[in-house]
Every structure is written in structure tokens, then in C-alpha cells.
Amino acid sequence: MDLASIIGDQLARLLTEHVDRKTLAAAEAGAWSAALWDAVAAFELPRALVAEEQGGHGLAWSDAGAVLHLAGRFAAPIPLGETMIAAALLAEAGIAIPDGAMTIADGRPLALTEGRLDGRLPAVAFGRSAGHLVTVTGPKDAARLCLVDLGAAETEPLNSTGRDGRDDVVLRGIQPVATAPAGPGGAQRILVLGALMRASQIAGALRKLLDLSVDYANTRQQFGRPIGRFQAIQQSLAQLVAEVAAAEVAAITGWRALDRDAARPDAASFEAAVARIRTSEAARIGAAVAHQVHGAIGVTDEHMLHYFTRRLWLWRLEFGAESWWAEELGARVLAAGGDRLWPLLTRDDMP
């Protein structure tokens, strides 16, 4: 068994042990899931993407996709994906990785003037819980990767659809803990990585919706038989299966493109756009189907379904909504020209 499989098995056990309805309800009430974070940190998963010689596991980006799929499947109420990506970017830039949870954000709204950051970062995931934030700001040819101590920033809590901790982070003349050249892609890279992270989490949550819906359809009795035996329910479940498969393929394709083209400034931007658009569409359809199958029980606080569907609705808006990525993809296809459309879709080394 390879390292990625071992890590996946261990993470699945940790999430099974630590994440349940009570955990999710407490997290949505504002409690930090300390036991879950400590268990994940003890296994050094937050540094899974960091090279072994720098104290990490040295996983490939595509392996990270599998980890984030699991996190989405359990609706893990910790910034595991954000911390993994932040640690990887810091390691690449030669910046010391701090202990504890981190988050990431698109830094385009920020201004870096004379070594100090000013601006407002909207709806940052786990802004009140993370110790540090990693972002990229500045023009593409001179973009800087910045590590920010969130203890020095102002956080304004938001009421998000997912209820799992979103905050506006306000920086007023704050000096970053460290900065370094951002490397290939500049600020766009944060968007690509964030989009792929959310795509994998959406795919994982959709897989959970399928599990919950199949189980409910096989146990809920109506007219003397399980509702799963009715053709209408079977058709709905078949549609959900198709959306789950499409989302999972789109997400892993994006991560594999990043493995292949990591050194390119626009690495995986085409695939990230496709993944973001397709998983967002799947989230919309999948959540609707799951609630149709469950009926009224699915919207009660006592049932697990809403913990996943609400996160799906939130995740599809973060790191560039579906419409934004659709415009990016359309502009790229138009720039390539009509004679390159088919090669663009079918080549193994899609730009």
C-alpha cells in the first residue's frame, strides 16, 4: 500500500471517530473542533504536501485531491485543505511554516505598500479560528506571497449558508510575518488551488448525499414497500449517481493537471475552470435531488442531510463562482481560436 493510501485510510478513521452530528452542530455554534484538529495535526496531515526533506509527507497535488474529497465527505469542520495549501506555498517560497491552523484567501483586494498590508478580505474561511493567513497580492509580474498573523488583524464574523465559520478579515497597515516572490501564476494560483480544493470537497459531499439518499430510499416505507422501488425515485438516484461521477472526474482531472504542469504560470487554470463549473452544477442538481428523495425529514436539524447541502451551496460560491470561471473559460477558448477548440479539449497537455 502506498503512502497516499495509508494517509487516506488513517484520515477516514480519524474523521469517522471525530465527526458526527454533535460535532458539526457545535462547530456551527462557534466551537473550535480542537479534538479533530489535534488528531489530524498529530498525523502531520496539515503538511502532507510539503516535501519530506522539509518535514512533510511529500504528497502529490492529486493525492491532496483525495484527502480533500474525504474532508468534504465528512463535512470536516476544520481548515484542513486551507492549511495544506498554505503550508505547500510557504515551503515552496522558503518561508518557515508556523504551527497551527492556517487559511488562504485571494489577495487581490489588498495593497502592499512599504511592506505593510491594507484592505479587506471578504468571507475568509475559518478566519476567526486560524492562526495565520497566506495570500498573494500585487501585480502579476511582481506578486508577493504573504504570511499574515491573524492575531494582528480584525475579523468580522459573517452568517454564511454553511454556518462553518466565514469572516471578513480587515488589515490596517499590518506588516506580514514574512513575504517572498509568489512564483508561477501570482495571485491566480491561489484562485486555482482554492477552486480545486472546493471542487474536491463538493465531490466528497455529493458522494455523502448519494450514500444518505440510497440508504433512506431503501429504508423508508410507503404503500407497503421501500420508496427506492418506485421508478421516479430510482430515476432521481440515477441522476445523482451521474452528477457524483462527473464531479469526481472533474476534480481529480484538475489536480492531475497541476501535477503535470506545476511549473507553468497558468498551471491547471483550464482544468480548474472546468472543475469549478462542473462541480458547481453538480452541487445544485445533487442537493435538489437529495432533498426531493428525503422529503421533509431532510430539512430538520436532527437529520445529517442539511449539513452537507448547505456547505455545497456555500462552497460553489468560493474562490470564484461558477459564472466567473465560465467567463474565464470562455475567454480562453475564444483567445485560442476556433481551429484550436477540439485540440484544446482532447490533448493530454491541455493549456
SESE-901470 format. One record per residue (C-alpha): residue in one letter; residue number from 1; x, z, y. Coordinates in Angstrom, 2 decimals. Layout:
! residues N
 residu num      c1      c3      c2
      a NUM       X       Z       Y
...
***
This chain:
! residues 351
 residu num      c1      c3      c2
      m   1    0.00    0.00    0.00
      d   2    1.44   -0.99    3.40
      l   3    1.75    1.32    6.40
      a   4   -1.26   -0.14    8.21
      s   5   -3.49    0.51    5.20
      i   6   -2.20    4.07    4.85
      i   7   -2.89    4.73    8.53
      g   8   -6.37    3.22    8.24
      d   9   -7.23    5.37    5.23
      q  10   -5.94    8.51    6.93
      l  11   -7.84    7.75   10.14
      a  12  -11.05    7.15    8.19
      r  13  -10.68   10.57    6.56
      l  14   -9.99   12.25    9.90
      l  15  -12.99   10.63   11.56
      t  16  -15.26   11.45    8.63
      e  17  -14.18   15.08    8.86
      h  18  -14.38   15.50   12.63
      v  19  -17.08   13.13   13.95
      d  20  -20.77   13.80   13.38
      r  21  -23.92   14.03   15.48
      k  22  -22.99   17.51   16.70
      t  23  -19.55   16.31   17.83
      l  24  -21.00   13.34   19.67
      a  25  -23.70   15.43   21.34
      a  26  -21.08   17.94   22.52
      a  27  -18.88   15.15   23.88
      e  28  -21.79   13.67   25.79
      a  29  -22.48   17.10   27.27
      g  30  -18.93   17.09   28.68
      a  31  -16.93   18.88   25.98
      w  32  -13.48   17.54   25.10
      s  33  -13.14   16.81   21.37
      a  34   -9.96   18.85   21.05
      a  35  -10.02   19.23   17.26
      l  36  -10.36   15.48   16.74
      w  37   -7.65   14.66   19.26
      d  38   -5.25   17.23   17.78
      a  39   -5.80   15.81   14.28
      v  40   -5.18   12.25   15.46
      a  41   -2.14   13.27   17.53
      a  42   -0.64   15.20   14.60
      f  43   -0.64   11.95   12.66
      e  44    1.06   10.27   15.67
      l  45   -1.65    7.63   15.92
      p  46   -1.53    7.52   19.74
      r  47    1.96    6.00   19.38
      a  48    1.11    3.71   16.49
      l  49    2.01    0.55   18.47
      v  50    5.36    1.93   19.65
      a  51    8.44    0.74   17.78
      e  52    9.79    3.07   15.12
      e  53   13.10    3.50   16.93
      q  54   11.13    4.78   19.94
      g  55    9.20    7.33   17.92
      g  56    6.15    5.31   16.86
      h  57    4.81    3.60   13.74
      g  58    5.67    0.05   14.85
      l  59    2.26   -1.43   14.03
      a  60    1.44   -4.99   14.99
      w  61   -1.32   -5.70   17.51
      s  62   -3.55   -6.97   14.70
      d  63   -3.13   -3.64   12.92
      a  64   -4.32   -1.94   16.10
      g  65   -7.46   -4.04   15.90
      a  66   -8.27   -2.50   12.52
      v  67   -7.68    1.02   13.88
      l  68   -9.97    0.36   16.85
      h  69  -12.63   -1.10   14.55
      l  70  -12.68    2.25   12.75
      a  71  -12.85    4.14   16.05
      g  72  -15.88    2.06   17.01
      r  73  -17.50    2.51   13.62
      f  74  -17.44    6.29   14.14
      a  75  -18.00    6.20   17.94
      a  76  -14.91    8.42   18.20
      p  77  -15.28   10.34   21.50
      i  78  -11.58   10.24   22.42
      p  79   -9.43    7.66   24.23
      l  80   -7.51    6.63   21.11
      g  81   -7.39    2.92   21.90
      e  82   -6.59    3.52   25.55
      t  83   -3.71    5.85   24.65
      m  84   -2.33    3.46   22.02
      i  85   -2.27    0.58   24.50
      a  86   -0.88    2.74   27.31
      a  87    1.94    4.02   25.08
      a  88    2.81    0.49   23.95
      l  89    3.01   -0.79   27.55
      l  90    5.14    2.17   28.65
      a  91    7.52    1.72   25.73
      e  92    7.89   -1.99   26.49
      a  93    8.70   -1.15   30.10
      g  94   11.22    1.54   29.20
      i  95    9.14    4.36   30.71
      a  96    9.06    7.72   28.93
      i  97    5.73    8.28   27.18
      p  98    4.04   11.55   28.19
      d  99    2.32   13.81   25.70
      g 100   -1.45   13.98   25.53
      a 101   -4.29   11.55   26.05
      m 102   -3.97    8.59   28.39
      t 103   -6.30    5.94   29.69
      i 104   -5.88    2.45   31.15
      a 105   -7.52    0.56   33.99
      d 106   -7.46   -2.78   35.75
      g 107   -5.28   -2.01   38.76
      r 108   -6.26   -4.97   40.95
      p 109   -8.25   -2.77   43.37
      l 110   -5.11   -0.72   44.09
      a 111   -2.47   -1.18   46.77
      l 112    1.12   -0.12   46.10
      t 113    2.75    0.47   49.46
      e 114    6.17    2.06   49.90
      g 115    5.96    3.46   46.40
      r 116    2.51    5.04   46.80
      l 117   -0.84    4.03   45.37
      d 118   -4.09    3.83   47.29
      g 119   -7.51    2.73   46.15
      r 120  -10.46    3.42   43.88
      l 121  -10.60    2.55   40.18
      p 122  -14.25    2.34   39.10
      a 123  -15.67    3.67   35.84
      v 124  -12.39    4.63   34.15
      a 125  -12.87    5.67   30.53
      f 126  -12.14    9.38   29.94
      g 127  -10.76    9.77   33.45
      r 128  -11.62   13.48   33.52
      s 129  -10.11   14.16   30.08
      a 130   -6.91   12.11   30.05
      g 131   -3.71   13.48   31.49
      h 132   -2.26   10.16   32.63
      l 133   -3.38    6.66   33.51
      v 134   -1.49    3.40   33.04
      t 135   -2.34    0.45   35.23
      v 136   -0.83   -2.73   36.66
      t 137   -1.05   -3.64   40.32
      g 138    0.49   -6.10   42.75
      p 139    0.74   -9.91   42.84
      k 140    1.35  -11.68   39.54
      d 141    4.94  -12.60   40.33
      a 142    5.76   -9.04   41.38
      a 143    3.28   -6.91   39.42
      r 144    4.25   -3.34   38.65
      l 145    3.29   -1.18   35.68
      c 146    2.45    2.30   36.98
      l 147    2.14    5.62   35.19
      v 148   -0.12    7.95   37.17
      d 149   -0.59   11.70   36.73
      l 150   -4.36   12.10   36.87
      g 151   -3.93   15.71   37.90
      a 152   -2.90   14.38   41.30
      a 153   -5.90   12.06   41.58
      e 154   -9.54   12.68   42.43
      t 155  -12.11   11.99   39.70
      e 156  -15.80   11.46   40.40
      p 157  -17.94   11.71   37.22
      l 158  -20.42    8.93   36.54
      n 159  -23.59    8.86   34.47
      s 160  -22.86    5.99   32.10
      t 161  -25.10    4.42   29.46
      g 162  -22.70    5.60   26.75
      r 163  -22.52    9.14   28.17
      d 164  -18.97    9.46   26.81
      g 165  -17.03   10.05   30.00
      r 166  -16.67    7.49   32.78
      d 167  -15.21    8.44   36.14
      d 168  -14.25    6.79   39.38
      v 169  -10.57    7.61   39.95
      v 170   -9.55    7.81   43.60
      l 171   -5.87    7.57   44.53
      r 172   -4.86    8.55   48.05
      g 173   -1.19    7.94   48.70
      i 174   -0.20    9.11   45.23
      q 175    3.32    8.46   44.03
      p 176    3.34    7.24   40.42
      v 177    5.27    9.24   37.86
      a 178    7.15    6.03   37.10
      t 179    6.92    2.30   37.74
      a 180    8.53   -0.78   36.21
      p 181    8.08   -4.55   36.28
      a 182    4.83   -5.33   34.49
      g 183    6.23   -8.08   32.29
      p 184    4.36  -11.15   30.99
      g 185    0.85  -11.61   32.30
      g 186    0.89   -8.98   35.04
      a 187   -2.47   -7.36   35.68
      q 188   -4.16   -9.94   33.42
      r 189   -2.55   -8.31   30.40
      i 190   -4.43   -5.04   30.94
      l 191   -7.66   -7.04   31.01
      v 192   -6.77   -8.93   27.81
      l 193   -5.79   -5.78   25.93
      g 194   -8.82   -3.88   27.20
      a 195  -11.14   -6.75   26.30
      l 196   -9.76   -6.93   22.77
      m 197   -9.97   -3.16   22.42
      r 198  -13.65   -3.19   23.34
      a 199  -14.26   -6.23   21.12
      s 200  -12.91   -4.35   18.09
      q 201  -14.88   -1.22   18.94
      i 202  -18.05   -3.31   19.30
      a 203  -17.40   -4.93   15.92
      g 204  -16.93   -1.50   14.34
      a 205  -20.07   -0.09   15.92
      l 206  -22.04   -3.13   14.76
      r 207  -20.80   -2.53   11.23
      k 208  -22.16    1.03   11.51
      l 209  -25.50   -0.32   12.77
      l 210  -25.68   -2.51    9.68
      d 211  -24.97    0.44    7.38
      l 212  -27.61    2.58    9.09
      s 213  -30.19   -0.22    9.09
      v 214  -29.73   -1.15    5.43
      d 215  -29.92    2.49    4.40
      y 216  -33.09    3.05    6.44
      a 217  -34.73   -0.15    5.16
      n 218  -34.08    0.91    1.58
      t 219  -35.46    4.43    2.01
      r 220  -38.33    4.11    4.49
      q 221  -41.57    3.53    2.56
      q 222  -44.52    1.56    3.88
      f 223  -47.52    0.30    1.89
      g 224  -46.01    1.77   -1.25
      r 225  -42.59    0.12   -1.13
      p 226  -39.33    0.22    0.91
      i 227  -39.63   -1.77    4.13
      g 228  -36.46   -3.59    3.09
      r 229  -38.53   -5.54    0.60
      f 230  -40.56   -7.19    3.35
      q 231  -39.38  -10.66    4.26
      a 232  -39.42  -10.01    8.01
      i 233  -37.07   -7.02    7.61
      q 234  -34.82   -8.98    5.25
      q 235  -34.57  -11.77    7.83
      s 236  -33.67   -9.28   10.56
      l 237  -30.98   -7.70    8.40
      a 238  -29.57  -11.13    7.54
      q 239  -29.33  -11.86   11.26
      l 240  -27.50   -8.56   11.79
      v 241  -25.06   -9.38    8.96
      a 242  -24.24  -12.68   10.67
      e 243  -23.63  -11.00   14.02
      v 244  -21.36   -8.37   12.46
      a 245  -19.30  -11.04   10.70
      a 246  -18.99  -13.15   13.86
      a 247  -17.91  -10.15   15.94
      e 248  -15.30   -9.02   13.42
      v 249  -13.80  -12.51   13.12
      a 250  -13.70  -12.99   16.90
      a 251  -11.99   -9.64   17.46
      i 252   -9.29   -9.98   14.79
      t 253   -8.57  -13.57   15.87
      g 254   -7.74  -12.28   19.35
      w 255   -5.35   -9.61   18.07
      r 256   -3.60  -12.10   15.79
      a 257   -3.11  -14.46   18.73
      l 258   -1.47  -11.61   20.61
      d 259    0.91  -11.00   17.70
      r 260    1.81  -14.68   17.71
      d 261    2.21  -15.24   21.44
      a 262    3.11  -11.79   22.83
      a 263    5.97  -13.12   24.97
      r 264    3.79  -15.66   26.80
      p 265    2.34  -14.69   30.21
      d 266   -1.14  -15.83   29.14
      a 267   -0.88  -14.49   25.58
      a 268   -4.27  -14.38   23.83
      s 269   -6.22  -14.89   27.06
      f 270   -8.17  -17.78   25.50
      e 271   -8.91  -15.80   22.33
      a 272   -9.71  -12.64   24.32
      a 273  -12.31  -14.57   26.30
      v 274  -13.87  -15.90   23.11
      a 275  -13.83  -12.44   21.51
      r 276  -15.34  -10.80   24.58
      i 277  -18.14  -13.36   24.86
      r 278  -18.97  -13.41   21.16
      t 279  -18.86   -9.66   20.57
      s 280  -20.94   -9.04   23.70
      e 281  -23.57  -11.45   22.42
      a 282  -23.46   -9.77   19.02
      a 283  -23.85   -6.35   20.66
      r 284  -27.00   -7.47   22.46
      i 285  -28.56   -9.04   19.37
      g 286  -27.35   -6.39   16.93
      a 287  -28.64   -3.44   18.94
      a 288  -32.04   -5.09   19.30
      v 289  -32.30   -5.82   15.57
      a 290  -31.21   -2.31   14.58
      h 291  -33.82   -0.71   16.83
      q 292  -36.51   -3.08   15.54
      v 293  -35.70   -2.09   11.95
      h 294  -35.66    1.64   12.73
      g 295  -38.69    1.71   14.98
      a 296  -39.40    4.89   16.95
      i 297  -37.04    7.09   14.92
      g 298  -34.03    5.17   16.25
      v 299  -34.50    6.37   19.83
      t 300  -34.85   10.06   19.02
      d 301  -31.97   12.43   19.81
      e 302  -31.96   13.59   16.19
      h 303  -31.02   10.14   14.85
      m 304  -27.50    8.69   14.95
      l 305  -28.51    5.15   15.94
      h 306  -28.60    5.62   19.70
      y 307  -25.06    6.98   19.82
      f 308  -23.86    3.54   18.76
      t 309  -26.30    1.27   20.56
      r 310  -25.74    2.99   23.91
      r 311  -21.99    2.57   23.52
      l 312  -22.48   -1.08   22.63
      w 313  -24.37   -1.62   25.88
      l 314  -21.58    0.10   27.83
      w 315  -18.60   -1.47   26.07
      r 316  -19.86   -5.03   26.61
      l 317  -19.51   -4.47   30.38
      e 318  -15.98   -3.08   30.47
      f 319  -12.69   -4.94   31.07
      g 320  -14.59   -7.96   32.27
      a 321  -18.23   -8.52   31.39
      e 322  -19.37  -11.41   29.22
      s 323  -20.25  -13.53   32.27
      w 324  -16.82  -13.02   33.86
      w 325  -14.99  -14.05   30.70
      a 326  -17.34  -17.03   30.30
      e 327  -16.28  -18.26   33.73
      e 328  -12.62  -17.76   32.83
      l 329  -13.06  -19.67   29.58
      g 330  -14.96  -22.48   31.28
      a 331  -12.32  -22.84   33.98
      r 332   -9.61  -23.02   31.35
      v 333  -11.40  -25.70   29.34
      l 334  -12.04  -27.77   32.48
      a 335   -8.41  -27.46   33.53
      a 336   -7.27  -28.68   30.10
      g 337   -9.39  -31.83   30.38
      g 338  -11.94  -33.38   28.05
      d 339   -9.37  -35.05   25.82
      r 340   -7.85  -31.64   25.00
      l 341  -11.05  -29.77   24.20
      w 342  -11.06  -30.43   20.47
      p 343   -7.32  -29.72   20.02
      l 344   -7.83  -26.57   22.09
      l 345  -10.47  -25.35   19.65
      t 346   -8.72  -26.31   16.41
      r 347   -4.98  -25.87   16.91
      d 348   -3.28  -22.88   15.31
      d 349   -1.31  -22.27   18.52
      m 350   -4.19  -22.37   20.97
      p 351   -3.01  -21.64   24.52
***
